[in-house]
Amino acid sequence: MSSSNITYIPNFYSQEECNEMFTKLSKCPFKQPIIKVWDKSYRPLSKSCSYGDMDIEYEYSGHCELPLPWNRTLSKIKSDVEKKTGFEYNFVLLNFYESGQAKIGAHKDDEPSLDQSVDIATLSFGACRGMIFSKKGCKSVRQALEAGSLLLIHDQKEWTHAIPPQPCVKEPRISYLSSSLVFFTVKLG
């Protein structure tokens, strides 16, 4: 994978900060959404919730996320990420993976409501999980997402990414996916 597609920053947060944030984030109101992939509806093993500016919503795979208002912890993380990246973010999707059994299939973050000029920032808290990046005609690349790390995805339309199952991982993980949504709602389908 070209280094121009992602930037990986280990230890964006210290282990102590990471543990404290994991504890706070684990209290968020996670729910299991119903999503639609290839015209089939199902509930993924991961749970999610979102926070953001109140005049936006995010729709993906037939599911609409209405964000809760920013809380103190998420506002701090948002500010830290904005200082590092130079981008402004107005939405975060939190995903809770109870163990290595929870996964997310290969996909592109290319929904029309996403501002493609803004990097997607992913923070990892809890268990280390691997993310696989793939592009037609290129060899797949695996990136370990360590606790406290920050991953920036620069080109959401070219590469797919996935978090495959890792049955040996018994601990939970929370991912913080920060993006910038355009200020209108695009209804798909």
N, C-alpha and C positions, 0 to 999 in steps of 0.2 A: 504494500500500500504506500502510496506516495506520502511523504512526510507533510506535504502541503494540505492533505485532507484532514488530519487531526493534530492536535497538540496535547500531549499527556504531561500533567504536572503532578508528580507524586508529592505527598506530604504538604498539600495545600493547607490542610489543617493538621495540627499535631495530634498524636494519639489521644491525649487528654481532652482536647477540644472535640475531637471526633466522637469519643465516648459520651461526652456531655450532650452533644447535639443529637446523637442517636437516641439517647434516653428521652429527650424532649420531642423529637420527631416521631418516635414510636407511639406517642399519645395522640397523634393526629387522627381524625375520623376516617380511617381507611375503609373502603368498601370494595367488594368484588364487582366490577362492572360487567355488563353483558356486551360483548363486542361481536362484530360480524366480519368474517374473513371468508372470501370466496362464496358468498351467499349462505354461509352457515353461521348461526349464532352459538356462542359458547361463553362460559365464564373461565377466564384464565386463572391459573393458580396464584398469580400475584394480585395484590390489592392496590388501589390507588386513591388519591384525593388531590385536589388542586387548590392553589391560592393565587391571587392576582388582583389586578385592577378590576373594579366592579363593572366596567362597561364592556367587558369582553367575555367570550366563551370559546371553547375549543372543541371541535368535533373531529373524531377519528374513528375509523372502523365501525361506523354506525352508532357510536357512543358520544354523548355531549357532556363535556365537563364544564360545570358552572363553578367558577372559583370562589372560595371563601376569602374574606378580607385578610390581608397580610397580618401576621402576628409578629411579636417581637423577635423570636428566633429566626423566622423566615426573612424578615426585613434585614436582619444582620447578615445572614448568608447572602441575600440578594446584593446588599451593599458591597460585601467583600468580593463577590464575583464580578460586579460591575467595575470596581476599582482595578481588578486584575485584567479584565478583557477590554475595557474601554467601551463596551456596549451597554445599552440600557435594556433591562428586561421588565416585562409587565405580567409574566405568567410563570408558574412553576407547577409541574406535574410530579408528585411524589409517588413512587412505586415501592411497595413493601413485599419483599420476597421472604417467606417464612423459612425456607431452607433451599438447598440446591436442587430440589425437585421443581421449584417454580422457575419458569423460563419465559422468554419472549422470542417469538419467531422472527426470522429475517424480514426486515421492513426498511423503508425509507421514510424519513420525516419530511415529506414533501406536500403536506396538506396545503391547500390554497390560503388558509388563514395564517400560516407561518411566514414571517418576514425572512425571506431567503438570504438577505444581505447581512443578517445577524447570526453569529455562531450559536449553536446549541451548546449549552454548558451543562455537563453532567458531573455531579459530585457523588461520591460513594461513601456510605457509612455502614459499618458492620462488616459482615463476611466479605472476603475477596472473591469476586466472580470474574469469569472471563467473558470478553465481548469479541465476537467474530465479525470482521469486516470483509465484505465480498463485493466484487465488481466483475461483470462479464468480461472474460478474456484475461483476467488477472488472478494470481494466486491469492487465496484467502489468508487473512492475517488475524492472529489472536492477540488481544491486548488484555492483560490482567488489570482489573479495576480494584486497586487496593483501597482500604479504608483511609479516608482523608484526601483522596486524590481528586483532581479536577481534569476532566477530559473535554476538550473543545472540538466539536465537529464543524468543520468549515464548509463542507460541500455536501448538503443533505440529499441532493438529487442524483449523484453519481454512484455512491456506495450504499449497499444495504448493511445493516448491522443487526446482530442477534445476541441474546444471552442464552446459550444452550443449557440444558439440565446438567447439573453436577451433583449426582447423588451422594458423593462423599462429603459435600458441604452440609453441615448440620445446623449452622448458625444462621440467623436472619441477616438480611441486607436491606437498606433503604437507599434508593437512588433519588437524587434531586435533579430533575431535568428542567433547566431554565431556558425559556425561549421568549421571543418577542412576537406577539400576535399583532396583525394589522387590526385596526379598530373598526372592523365590521365583521359580521358573522356570515360565513359561507356555508350554506346548507347543501350537503351532498346527498344525492339520491332523492 
